[in-house]
Amino acid sequence: MTARAARKVLFRIHGWVGLNLSILLLLLFATGTILVFFTEIEGALYKGMRAPAAETQHSATTGEIYASVRQTYPDVFPAWIKRDKASWIGDATVVFTNWGEEVFVWTNPETAEVLGVTSRKNGLKMIVRTFHDSLFTGHRLGLLAVTATSLLLLTFIVTGLVTYRRFWRGFFRAPPRHLGPRAWWAGLHRLTALWSLPFLIVMCLTGFYYFINAVGVWPVHYPATTNATEREHRLPTGFSGVDLDRAAAVATERLPGFDITTVVLPDNASKGIRFQGHTDAILADEKASSVEVDPATFELLGGFDAQDLGVMTRISSAIEPLHYGLWGGFLSRLLWLIFGALATAVSLFGVMIYAARVLPSPKDTTVPSSAIRRIWHGMSPLKWLLVLTLTVVAAIGIYRFGIPSEKWIGQTALNPEYDARLWTRGELRAGKEIDLRFRVKIKGAQKATVQLGDGPIEKILLDQVGDALKSVTTLRADETSNAVILTIPDVGEDGTVLSWRLGRPLL
């Protein structure tokens, strides 16, 4: 096969793949580009995320943030604290509620005062990020499907460069207007592709890394830490913001110059507090510099920075800064925003070449006049698989983010002398109903009353199932701490009163 014939074959591959699959790359490029500045986009949309102008950026300590959140919402469980670089965006604390909801609590970077709350599950960033990462699935198969597009992108890059002879001469070649729509769109496609070529290569390489990592070929191993002192709860009783600042001081002593950006609080009674951030290492995500501290004894459980990592893990730590443009702060993110917009345009301009190539003459009625219809008509039968895939993806997105959760969330009663549990289903909102389910290991009773917050006392029936009493009811929440009081008058000398506490509605 001659070189000319080979280029012709590669050009056909480039055109066929582009016409049939560019829509998928376009969606991924568009969502990835938006994610680069999505925190700022959400901050512009939600007033509760925005902080007033501060003279000193991030002067509030993480301990003061923790104390402020706990004081404002005493019934939530803070999971982690993340500090944003933008001074007008509040610091985010992710908290878990007693009814199973995950919420961002935003605080003033200077004073730690609570600014507002937003939903984490149904937040716009979570929706866009979940689509970009795994097509809404949150599953390894979805991750593999998305990251496999790096191979598709590699096909575009190789076939495009091979068929565009002496491509380096086209960086400043303006699209020719006088040769008609096809030449115009082709010129735009080549010009934007060339200018975004460094970005496309980086996306191809980092996307391929995510692909082989999802396959399990490139496991990441960070230095191990020791277990914390065993305790009864995830945090010691009486743990305060002062204690968190004390633990942070231990972390900064382990890594001098350590800029803490994220504090991960333990999710069980054997873990320590993990501090993540940045040292002077270049091209390293925040996980490359980490210190863990025992919340009870304040002993160092382990710590490392990028120079302590193995070669493979060190390379892995550079992937996220490269993929999302975090490697150079605001300017690199701005550059990635521009390159991402160009890459999105490359996909769009590519299919417009075909639409212009089959542009009908004024007297030809056999070819659709609409560009979208011409593109659709020219696609292979593979288009139906693409439509099916996008339909399934949309259905998964609606199911995950548009339909209320049917999951029951349980907690034990505040009365330690009884084996009693309460499960709730739904999101706690003032003025709206939430489902309650009880299970109490008591025999003999059939009638009880239940009250939620300052609402009316409702009568319920208890069913004996084995050695426990069970009941399900629905009550309306209010703006109080929404204590749940279950009274069983026929059990015990003076009756039995069981209590749980859901907490104030956050949204």
WOTA-V371727 format. One record per backbone hydrogen bond with DSSP energy under -1.0 kcal/mol. CO is the residue of the C=O (numbers start at 1). NH is the residue of the N-H. Records with the same first field share a line. If there is no record, write none. Layout:
CO->NH + NH
This chain:
2->6
3->7
4->8
5->9
6->10
7->11
8->12
9->13
10->14
11->15
12->16
13->17
14->18
15->19
16->20
17->21
18->22
21->25
22->26
23->27
24->28
25->29
26->30
27->31
28->32
29->33
30->34
31->35
34->37
35->38
37->41
38->42
39->43
40->44
41->45
42->46
46->49
47->50
49->90
61->65
62->66
63->67
64->68
65->69
66->70
67->71
68->72
69->73
73->76
77->96
79->265
80->94
81->263
82->92
86->89
88->51
91->107
92->82
93->105
94->79 + 80
95->103
96->77
97->100
101->97
102->120
103->95
104->118
105->93
106->115 + 116
107->91
108->112
109->60
113->108
116->106
118->104
123->127
124->128
125->129
126->130
127->131
128->132
129->133
130->134 + 136
131->135
134->137
139->143
140->144
141->145
142->146
143->147
144->148
146->149
147->150
148->151
149->153
150->154
151->155
152->156
153->157
154->158
155->159
156->160
157->161
158->162
159->163
160->164
163->165
166->169
167->170
170->173
177->180
180->184
181->185
182->186
183->187
184->188
185->189
186->190
187->191
188->192
189->193
190->194
191->195
192->196
194->197
196->200
197->201
198->202
199->203
200->204
201->205
202->206
203->207
204->208
205->209
206->210
207->211
208->212
209->213
210->214
211->215
212->216 + 217
236->239
240->244
241->245
242->246
243->247
244->248
245->249
246->250
247->251
248->252
249->253
250->254
251->255
255->258
259->278
261->83
262->276
263->81
264->274
270->228
273->293
274->264
275->291
276->261 + 262
278->259
285->288
286->277 + 289
289->277
290->304
291->275
292->301 + 302
293->273
294->298
299->294
301->226
302->292
304->290
305->308
306->309
310->314
311->315
312->316
313->317
315->318
316->319
317->285
318->322
319->323
320->324
321->326 + 327
329->333
330->334
331->335
332->336
333->337
334->338
335->339
336->340
337->341
338->342
339->343
340->344
341->345
342->346
343->347
344->348
345->349
346->350
347->351
348->352
349->353
351->355
352->356
353->357
354->358
356->359
361->364
370->374
371->375
372->376
373->377
374->378
375->379
380->383
381->384
382->386
383->387
384->388
385->389
386->390
387->391
388->392
389->393
390->394
391->395
392->396
393->397
394->398
395->399
396->400
397->401
398->402
409->424
411->422
415->418
418->420
419->441
420->413
421->439
422->411
423->437
424->409
425->435
429->432
432->477
434->475
435->425
436->473
437->423
438->471
439->421
440->442 + 469
446->462
448->460
449->487
450->458
451->485
452->455
458->450
460->448
463->470
465->468
468->465
469->440
470->463
471->438
473->436
475->434
477->431
481->503
482->502
483->453
484->500
485->451
486->498
487->449
488->491 + 496
496->488
498->486
499->414
500->484
